[in-house]
């Protein structure tokens, strides 16, 4: 039976690296270089961030930095309580710096991603934003018609579901929650989901939920996203128009779900 794409497919969007190039990475790096963490400049590079931090909840990402870069060991934190105290201080300071950077406008909007969201909304597709970050809403509400036409208020108004920054939830659980809400809002019509992600961990989270995944390569080789299970990989969503995405999903992805 043919699928009614606009009625039966929901879009689920990661935010950082997909819709915006946020100052998350910069905030993690600058904070790590501060006392008392004192990570040497250059050690927390984009490759490290993408492999171990991007797409993960705040404390999981912060712990990966402190553990893998030897901060706990250097500061003599041998117990879970000691590590937890250092992690809390680090994540709190990072979050404060992140908000300062956002307030200064230190982020880039990927206009082709916004254009896809705007067109999907105009076509009647119900969409969710599903970032691991609790700050996703703050970023998305700052994107307006000044960035691209077709946004009536802020970009946030085009999402029917906000599943971002859910406390204690892993990325697979965040995607599952977004899918559940989209299913409910559509009175059960939506049964298929397209995820837009830039991180291999995010692609894996989507595939864990049986979702069709569009990988957007911002760093590294395309093969990393392909190996994670991405159904389509592009360098930028400008390479993939709405109609082509719809066609490829129906002809290839739909049969595979």
VOGU-3710 file (C-alpha; in Angstrom, 3 decimals, decimal comma):
1> xxxxxxxxxx> 0,000/0,000/0,000  1,341/3,425/-0,955  2,484/5,691/1,841  1,088/9,195/2,323  4,442/10,810/3,075  3,225/14,091/4,571  0,703/12,379/6,841  2,593/9,252/7,861  6,224/10,397/8,196  7,551/12,614/10,991
11> xxxxxxxxxx> 10,844/14,509/10,880  13,145/14,396/13,924  15,967/16,928/14,033  19,154/17,001/16,039  20,178/20,629/16,594  23,895/21,200/17,134  25,784/20,429/13,934  22,561/19,978/11,962  20,548/23,199/12,291  23,205/25,367/13,923
21> xxxxxxxxxx> 26,917/25,289/14,520  26,574/26,158/18,181  29,299/27,254/20,607  29,045/23,981/22,546  32,409/22,746/21,313  34,057/26,118/21,961  32,565/26,313/25,464  33,768/22,807/26,370  37,248/23,623/25,054  37,665/27,040/26,663
31> xxxxxxxxxx> 36,373/25,772/30,003  38,710/22,769/29,907  41,665/25,107/29,455  40,690/27,110/32,568  41,909/26,360/36,100  41,589/23,986/37,820  41,076/21,670/34,813  44,054/23,059/32,863  43,794/20,898/29,751  46,590/21,772/27,342
41> xxxxxxxxxx> 45,516/23,834/24,345  44,820/21,658/21,324  44,056/18,417/23,145  40,285/18,931/23,039  40,126/19,360/19,269  37,187/18,970/16,898  37,940/15,302/16,278  37,847/14,522/19,999  34,661/16,546/20,451  32,916/14,821/17,575
51> xxxxxxxxxx> 33,946/11,315/18,693  33,283/11,566/22,428  31,121/14,599/23,237  28,870/15,641/20,355  25,279/14,449/20,651  25,666/13,227/24,225  24,014/14,605/27,376  26,001/17,274/29,209  27,366/15,169/32,047  28,188/12,228/29,809
61> xxxxxxxxxx> 30,130/14,491/27,456  31,853/16,315/30,308  32,844/13,048/31,937  34,338/11,805/28,661  36,522/14,926/28,489  37,730/14,728/32,079  38,306/10,976/31,957  39,963/10,674/28,552  42,157/13,763/28,954  43,409/12,630/32,362
71> xxxxxxxxxx> 41,926/15,480/34,403  40,527/13,262/37,165  43,859/11,511/37,567  45,864/14,739/37,553  43,588/16,281/40,193  43,820/13,166/42,372  40,140/12,271/42,096  40,063/8,562/42,913  36,511/8,120/44,223  33,191/8,560/42,441
81> xxxxxxxxxx> 32,291/11,389/44,830  35,500/13,262/44,068  35,031/12,813/40,348  31,399/13,878/40,626  32,350/17,127/42,336  34,896/17,984/39,655  32,438/17,044/36,914  29,687/19,203/38,417  31,976/22,229/38,609  33,185/21,704/35,064
91> xxxxxxxxxx> 29,737/21,257/33,530  28,284/24,201/35,435  31,051/26,541/34,298  30,794/25,261/30,728  27,053/25,908/30,681  27,524/29,441/31,983  30,102/30,144/29,290  27,891/28,590/26,617  25,035/30,951/27,493  27,412/33,898/27,377
101> xxxxxxxxxx> 28,609/32,888/23,900  25,056/32,422/22,629  24,133/35,847/23,992  27,019/37,266/21,981  25,663/35,611/18,835  28,576/33,195/18,591  26,792/30,583/16,506  26,224/29,910/12,805  22,904/28,963/11,236  22,940/26,267/8,550
111> xxxxxxxxxx> 20,447/27,928/6,227  19,891/24,874/4,022  18,758/22,893/7,067  16,407/25,690/8,080  15,087/25,777/4,506  14,259/22,045/4,710  12,410/22,580/7,997  10,452/25,504/6,535  9,479/23,559/3,411  8,519/20,446/5,364
121> xxxxxxxxxx> 6,306/22,577/7,598  4,678/24,186/4,567  3,988/20,718/3,139  2,284/19,647/6,362  4,994/17,431/7,858  4,935/17,294/11,664  8,430/17,814/13,109  10,326/17,396/16,366  13,611/18,778/17,616  15,453/16,171/19,648
131> xxxxxxxxxx> 18,810/17,362/20,941  20,619/16,014/23,976  21,231/19,639/24,987  18,966/21,493/27,403  20,019/24,706/25,636  18,600/23,725/22,236  15,412/25,762/22,656  17,374/28,889/23,519  19,344/28,554/20,288  16,423/27,753/18,010
141> xxxxxxxxxx> 14,279/30,624/19,308  16,981/33,022/18,127  16,583/31,930/14,498  14,048/34,192/12,791  13,010/35,416/9,382  16,179/37,504/9,390  18,059/34,267/8,703  15,702/32,831/6,077  12,246/33,720/4,765  9,283/31,597/5,685
151> xxxxxxxxxx> 9,711/31,750/9,460  6,637/33,523/10,884  7,983/34,019/14,393  11,027/31,977/15,352  12,173/28,640/13,981  11,052/27,075/17,249  7,430/27,752/16,273  7,732/25,311/13,348  8,357/22,333/15,639  5,318/20,599/17,059
161> xxxxxxxxxx> 7,459/18,618/19,507  10,462/19,615/21,619  12,162/16,491/22,951  15,457/18,202/23,745  17,457/17,930/26,946  15,284/15,334/28,664  16,853/14,648/32,045  18,352/11,202/32,384  17,498/10,194/28,831  19,985/8,734/26,353
171> xxxxxxxxxx> 19,840/9,772/22,690  17,946/6,596/21,692  15,433/7,353/24,441  15,123/10,986/23,313  14,384/9,855/19,750  11,888/7,285/21,011  10,119/9,975/23,052  10,000/12,308/20,041  8,516/9,520/17,903  5,915/8,714/20,526
181> xxxxxxxxxx> 4,804/12,343/20,739  4,647/12,704/16,950  2,575/9,521/16,775  0,184/10,865/19,420  -0,148/14,334/17,865  -1,005/12,796/14,494  -3,720/10,631/16,076  -1,668/7,578/15,210  -1,109/8,394/11,516  2,659/8,883/11,837
191> xxxxxxxxxx> 4,382/5,510/11,946  7,664/6,290/10,176  10,413/8,728/11,079  13,291/10,481/9,349  16,151/11,552/11,608  18,612/14,310/10,664  21,942/13,854/12,459  25,608/14,774/12,145  27,077/12,468/14,811  27,651/8,717/14,387
201> xxxxxxxxxx> 26,204/8,171/17,863  23,053/9,995/16,769  22,741/7,875/13,626  23,140/4,757/15,753  20,438/6,042/18,106  18,080/6,550/15,187  18,747/3,110/13,742  18,245/1,573/17,191  14,700/2,931/16,915  14,235/1,651/13,363
211> xxxxxxxxxx> 14,317/5,135/11,835  15,463/6,313/8,408  18,579/8,425/8,981  20,021/11,322/7,011  23,642/11,858/8,004  25,138/15,327/7,559  28,923/15,175/7,433  30,402/18,183/9,187  33,760/16,606/10,022  35,632/13,419/9,100
221> xxxxxxxxxx> 34,794/10,987/6,310  31,333/10,148/5,058  32,180/6,505/5,742  31,878/7,137/9,486  28,194/8,021/9,112  27,619/5,232/6,590  29,183/2,712/8,966  26,901/3,997/11,728  23,920/3,106/9,524  22,968/6,334/7,740
231> xxxxxxxxxx> 20,632/5,754/4,791  21,684/8,982/3,078  24,848/11,002/3,693  25,393/14,566/2,482  27,851/17,321/3,290  25,007/19,828/3,428  21,232/19,550/3,092  21,453/21,859/0,094  22,482/18,692/-1,783  19,168/17,037/-0,894
241> xxxxxxxxxx> 15,921/18,774/-1,760  12,649/17,943/-0,073  11,251/16,134/-3,113  14,399/14,036/-3,541  14,334/13,072/0,135  10,695/12,085/-0,185  11,387/10,033/-3,295  14,401/8,240/-1,828  12,550/7,449/1,382  9,565/6,008/-0,468
251> xxxxxxx> 11,613/4,078/-3,039  14,353/2,801/-0,746  13,861/3,591/2,910  10,156/2,833/3,221  10,597/-0,728/1,974  13,446/-1,252/4,451  11,469/-0,197/7,539
//
